[in-house]
Amino acid sequence: MKLEIGNINIKNIVFGDKLEVKEGVLHLNPQDLINFLKEDKNIAEVKVDIARPGEKVRIIPVKDVIEPRTRVSSSVSNFPGVAGKVSQVGDGEIRVLKNAAIVTIGDIVGFQEGVVDMWGEGAKWTPFSKTYNIVVDIKPVDGLTPHLHEQTVRLAGLKASEFVGAAGKDVAPDEVLTYGTNNISQEVLNNSHLPRVVYVEMLISQGLLHDTYIYGVNSQQILPSFIHPNEELDGAVISGNCVAACDKITTYQHQNNSVILDLYKKHGSEINFLGVILTPELTTLEGKIRTADYTAKLCKSLGAQGVIVSEEGYGNPDSDLLMICKRLETSGIKTVLITDECSGWDGMSQPLADTVPEAVAVVSGGNVSHLVTLPPADVILGNPNAIATLAGGWDGSLKEDGSLVCELNAVIGATSEIGYHYCTAREY
């Protein structure tokens, strides 16, 4: 597979008469986008706003973040099996409105969406304070079931990203990045001197709106599956979950998976990157055993000598993470885990719900319980009272002056377990 990503660097977004990119500025007619989204009869109302880096704007409660993109010479959906017909992705040429994002908010079903501050203390913690955000506030019609409500909001965000992304179709990119590998047999021959590395990406798959979709298939329904890394970079994997905001992998982060991009940088020089295994995080012991065994089997069958395993969420999935680690390490495969910690406000609590002695190499994305104070905003997009029901917030988090006191739990992307965030570690 060969994927050419043409990045068009967006320097600002403004409302205008028509959708276009001029000299790095994205022009958008908000009513055109509203009319397009309201073609879905399950949507009652849509509002569209812009939030720029540095503005004293708070966005709450955020459901998902999606990068606007379009295909250059194909009519295939950016999200096949979800926003369009099923089709193989990972090949071809796409245009990306880099530094722009669609952010969906509104009266959303789950209680674990999050907050994005575009300035100040909150901006330090979320990568989406640095993007130029088109904020789409969606109100579904009354009477929808919870799952149809969630689906309506999710699809609206994906469709909005395709609508806006079309502005870049005929624009010359500022840079073109090419990703691809040969088949595994050829890569092993070409890079026989390099260690063979596989990336195992764990996905929230717990039901009750804790879902991830792969070509439109709910990951609850799959066995661990091998994919080419280009497929994830090209829209095959999307978020459909309401897991704690700090470590949910938004669709934007799937499109720009940091682990995949970093492994690509080292492919052919330091490592032989064989591909990605998508592994569901299930709630039953039987499901955990099955997926852990199957994941280890796939890694061994591919001849992996090293495996990176990233988690999504915390608590219950910690068991899956450690079970996979134990099976790989006892098979002689060196394993590195990427997780975050739930260590309490003082950082002194047990960070994971499970542990095994084989977990000898662990990367932490930060403490989800870390307490932050977010100052009052000049503009609020959404409903600030939602903080009371978000994971990491509580009744009383919203203060009389408009400031928020909450855990990082409530901040979108703050402790990303694929490394797409700003936390780091220092040894003292």
Secondary structure, 3 states (H helix, E strand, C coil): CEEEEEEEECCEEEECCCCEEECCEEEECHHHHHHHHCCCCCEEEEEEEEECCCCCEEEEEEEEEECCEEECCCCCCCCECCCECCCCCCCEEEEEEECEEEEEEECCCCCCCEEEECCHHHHCCCHHHCCEEEEEEEEECCCCCHHHHHHHHHHHHHHHHHHHHHHHCCCCCCEEEEEECCCHHHHHHHCCCCCEEEEEEEEECCECCEEEEECCEEHHHCCCEEECHHHHHCCCEEEEECCCCCCCCCHHHHHCCHHHHHHHHHECCCEEEEEEEEEEECCCHHHHHHHHHHHHHHHHHCCCCEEEEECCCCCHHHHHHHHHHHHHHHCCCEEEEEEEECCCCCCCCCCCCCCCCCCCCEEEEEECCCEEEECCCCEEEECHHHHHHCCCCCCCCECCCCCEEEEHHHECCCCCCCCCCCCCCCCC
